[in-house]
Amino acid sequence: MNNKRQALVTGANKGIGLAIAKGLAEAGFFVWIGARDRSRGEQAVAQLRNIGLDADLLDLDVAVEDSVYRAAAILSEQIGALDILINNAGIAVDMTKAPSEVRMQDMKAVYEVNLFGPVRVTQAPSCPC
């Protein structure tokens, strides 16, 4: 266990999430890269480590309850407390389609990630948040 302040950024393997993770690491945090795609998560961690920043991967799919619980358990084993949680993970449906043309299952997937995902992560049992 390291004694740095701890941050978790969901959806941190690219884009805004990775930029937030980088900024937090530059500010002195140990950053957990929450990513559902392990390969992209590992690439993001390597990118940060290659410039001397402290980060590690946390396999995490915010839309899957078991994944969130496993991630919370891993954090509980690794750190004393989480100082910052950034619920960044998000998806979008095809924005070129009218709402009447979007499949219901696609709309439900967006709600699972964008609405219920942050609640699921924040409320995860054993989470040191």
C-alpha positions as CSV (number, residue, x, y, z in Angstrom):
1,M,0.0,0.0,0.0
2,N,1.4,3.4,-0.8
3,N,0.7,6.5,1.2
4,K,-0.4,8.8,-1.6
5,R,-3.9,10.1,-1.8
6,Q,-6.0,7.7,-3.9
7,A,-8.2,8.5,-6.9
8,L,-10.4,6.3,-9.0
9,V,-11.5,7.5,-12.5
10,T,-14.1,5.3,-14.2
11,G,-13.8,5.2,-18.0
12,A,-10.3,6.4,-17.8
13,N,-8.7,4.5,-20.6
14,K,-9.2,7.3,-23.2
15,G,-10.4,10.8,-23.8
16,I,-11.7,12.9,-21.0
17,G,-11.3,10.2,-18.4
18,L,-7.6,9.7,-19.3
19,A,-7.0,13.4,-19.2
20,I,-8.6,13.6,-15.7
21,A,-6.5,10.7,-14.5
22,K,-3.3,12.3,-15.9
23,G,-4.2,15.6,-14.2
24,L,-4.8,13.9,-10.8
25,A,-1.6,11.9,-11.1
26,E,0.3,15.1,-11.9
27,A,-1.3,16.7,-8.8
28,G,0.3,13.9,-6.7
29,F,-2.5,11.3,-6.6
30,F,-2.1,7.6,-7.1
31,V,-4.7,7.0,-9.8
32,W,-6.8,3.9,-10.4
33,I,-7.7,3.6,-14.1
34,G,-11.2,2.1,-14.2
35,A,-11.7,0.4,-17.5
36,R,-14.0,-2.3,-18.9
37,D,-11.5,-3.0,-21.7
38,R,-8.5,-4.5,-20.1
39,S,-6.2,-3.9,-23.1
40,R,-7.0,-0.3,-23.4
41,G,-6.8,0.1,-19.6
42,E,-3.3,-1.4,-19.6
43,Q,-2.3,1.0,-22.4
44,A,-3.6,4.0,-20.4
45,V,-1.7,2.9,-17.3
46,A,1.5,2.4,-19.4
47,Q,1.1,5.8,-20.9
48,L,0.9,7.4,-17.5
49,R,3.7,5.4,-16.0
50,N,6.0,6.2,-19.0
51,I,5.9,9.8,-18.0
52,G,6.6,9.0,-14.4
53,L,3.1,9.1,-13.0
54,D,1.6,6.6,-10.5
55,A,-1.3,4.6,-11.8
56,D,-2.7,1.1,-11.9
57,L,-5.5,-0.7,-13.7
58,L,-8.8,-1.5,-12.0
59,D,-11.0,-3.8,-14.2
60,L,-14.4,-2.2,-13.9
61,D,-17.5,-2.2,-16.0
62,V,-19.9,0.2,-14.3
63,A,-22.9,-1.5,-16.0
64,V,-22.2,-4.9,-14.4
65,E,-22.9,-5.2,-10.7
66,D,-20.5,-8.1,-10.1
67,S,-17.7,-6.2,-11.8
68,V,-18.3,-3.2,-9.6
69,Y,-18.3,-5.3,-6.4
70,R,-15.1,-7.1,-7.5
71,A,-13.4,-3.7,-8.1
72,A,-14.6,-2.4,-4.7
73,A,-13.2,-5.5,-3.0
74,I,-9.8,-5.1,-4.8
75,L,-9.6,-1.4,-3.7
76,S,-10.5,-2.4,-0.1
77,E,-7.6,-4.8,-0.1
78,Q,-5.2,-2.4,-1.7
79,I,-5.9,1.0,0.0
80,G,-7.1,2.4,3.2
81,A,-9.5,5.0,1.7
82,L,-10.4,6.5,-1.7
83,D,-10.0,10.3,-1.6
84,I,-11.5,11.1,-5.0
85,L,-14.1,9.2,-7.2
86,I,-14.7,10.5,-10.7
87,N,-17.7,8.8,-12.3
88,N,-16.6,9.5,-15.8
89,A,-17.6,6.3,-17.7
90,G,-20.3,6.9,-20.2
91,I,-21.7,5.9,-23.6
92,A,-23.9,7.4,-26.2
93,V,-26.4,6.0,-28.7
94,D,-26.1,6.8,-32.4
95,M,-26.7,10.5,-32.4
96,T,-27.5,10.5,-36.1
97,K,-30.8,8.7,-35.4
98,A,-34.0,10.2,-34.2
99,P,-35.1,9.0,-30.8
100,S,-38.0,7.2,-32.4
101,E,-35.4,5.1,-34.4
102,V,-33.2,4.1,-31.5
103,R,-33.7,0.6,-30.3
104,M,-35.0,0.2,-26.7
105,Q,-32.1,-2.1,-25.7
106,D,-29.6,0.6,-26.8
107,M,-31.5,3.2,-24.7
108,K,-31.4,0.8,-21.7
109,A,-27.7,0.3,-22.2
110,V,-27.1,4.1,-22.0
111,Y,-29.1,4.3,-18.8
112,E,-27.2,1.3,-17.3
113,V,-23.9,3.0,-17.8
114,N,-24.7,6.8,-17.6
115,L,-27.3,6.8,-14.9
116,F,-27.1,3.6,-12.8
117,G,-23.4,3.1,-13.3
118,P,-22.3,6.1,-11.1
119,V,-24.8,5.1,-8.5
120,R,-23.7,1.5,-8.5
121,V,-20.0,2.5,-8.1
122,T,-20.7,5.1,-5.4
123,Q,-22.8,2.6,-3.4
124,A,-20.7,-0.5,-3.9
125,P,-20.3,-2.6,-0.8
126,S,-16.9,-2.6,0.7
127,C,-15.9,0.4,-1.3
128,P,-13.5,2.6,0.6
129,C,-15.0,5.7,-1.0
